[in-house]
Amino acid sequence: MDITISSSFLPADDPEASLTFYRDALGFEVRGDVGSGTMRWITVGPPGQPGTSIVLHPPAVDPGITDDERAVIAEMMAKGTYAGINLAAADLDVAFERVQASGADIMQEPMDQDWGARDFAVRDPAGNSVRIQQA
């Protein structure tokens, strides 16, 4: 069996701010942009990896989600506990400098972790946790 990761989904309540973060701060390519206003699905991904993407999508738009569930999702996003993604960079320090220079909300500066990784953490504009480790 040969299974790969094609795409992962992250909520984005401000599509323009999320697009700016993933495109400008992380250097991702824009691969698709469908919809308008806050009802946009934006697909981004790392250059040189056309088979791996992140879809930034409007949170809680599934018609099966109740108003109470929408409220919980909004509350979790505001706390930064709803969604996250782990990435890797060839040069962690260069990646950190670029992300920090973008004005992103830094949660943790680069550090060696007990489990062996060296990483840093940042919140994207929707509050999603983005951890980037040394590749």
N, C-alpha and C positions, 0 to 999 in steps of 0.2 A: 504494500500500500504506500502511495506517495501523496501525502496530504500537506498542503502549504496554507499559510494564512493569506487570504486574499484581501479582506478588509475588516476593519474594526470600526465600531460606531461610538462616537462621543457626542453628548448633547451640547448644543451651542445656542444660547438664548440671545446673543448679539452676533449675528453672522459676520458683520463687517469686522468687529474686533477680533473674533476668532480667526477669520481669514488673515488679518494682519499678523496675528501671532504666529500661526503655523507657516505662513508664506515668508514673512519678513524676519521674524525672530529665529525660527527653526530652519528656514531655507527650503521648505517643501514646495513642490510644484503643485499648481492647481490643475486637477484633472477633470473636474466637472463642477458645474454650478447651475443647479436647477431650482426654479421657483423664484420668489421675490419677497422682499421685506423680511419679516422674521420667519417666513415659511420657505426657507432655503435649505437645500441639501448640497453641501460643498464637499467635493472629494479632493483630498490632498494626499501627497505621498513624497517620499524621499527620491531625489534625482538618482537615476541609475537603478531603481527598483520598481519598475513599472507594474509588477505583479502584486505589490503591497500598498494598500491605501488606508486612509482614515476617512470616514464619512462623518462630517460635522452636520448634525441634524437637529431640527427643532425638538425640544424636549416635550414629552407627554402629549403628543398629537394623535396617538393611537385612539380611535374612537371607542375602544373597549376600556379605556382608563377612566376611572370615576373622578369626580371633582376632588374627593378626599385624597385619592392617589396623586393627582396633579399637585395638590398642596404639599404633600409629603416630598414629592420629587423637587419642587421649587425650594423647599426648606433644606433638603439635603444638598442641592446644588449651591445654595447660599453658604452652607458650612464647608463645602468642598469635599463632601463624603459620598457623593453619588456615583462618580465614575473616575477612572484614571487609566493611564497607559504608561508602560515602561519602554523606553527607547535606549539606543546605544549610540555613542559617538566615537569616532576614531581618535579624536583629541578632546578630552573632556574639558580641559581648561579653556580652549578656544571656544567650545560650545557654550560654556558658562559665561564667558565674557560677552559673547554675542547676545545671549538671552538676557543677561543683566543690563546690557546697554539699551535693550529694547524697552526697558521700564517694566518688565514683567514682575509679578509678585513672587519673589524668591522665598521659598519655604525653608530651604536648607542649602548652604553653600557646599562645594565639593568636599567630600570627606570619605575616609576609608570606613567601610561598614564591617561589623563583626562577622558577617557571612561571606566576606571576601571581596565584595564589589566596592569600587570607588564610584560615588555618584553624587548628584545634586537633585534637588526637587524644586519645582515651580508650579504655580497654579496658572492655568490658562484663563482667558477672560470669562469663561463660564464657571470657573471654580474647580474644573477637573484637575486632578493631581497628575502632573507629568514628571516622571523620574527619568533622568538620563544618566546612564552609567558608562564608564570607560569600556569600549569594545575590546 
